[in-house]
């Protein structure tokens, strides 16, 4: 893939569990792995569902980026202040590119 097609600068974050002074687990916080990941964004049609009497819209987005062994499904992508939950990762070319399937839930 032409590097010029990777035109969106995204951040990758991973969850960490905060503990209090007594050692009890607290809230999940997000820690930034990198803020310098260039990616290509491809959007799809949104869908709606009803859960617990609430309408929830999902927006699937596929990101293509350079290969990184550090990225996994527990992480999220942050782009322009919005959080995209990683649903799956697929290696496109051997250790060159990956496709990351995400969802923006509103």
Buried (B, 14 or more C-beta within 10 A) or exposed (E): EEEEEBEBEBBBBBEEEEEEEEEEEEEEEBEEBEEEBBBBBEEEEEEEEEEEEEEEEBBBBBBBBBEBEEBEEEBBBBBEEEBBBBBEBEEEEEEEBBBBBBBBEE
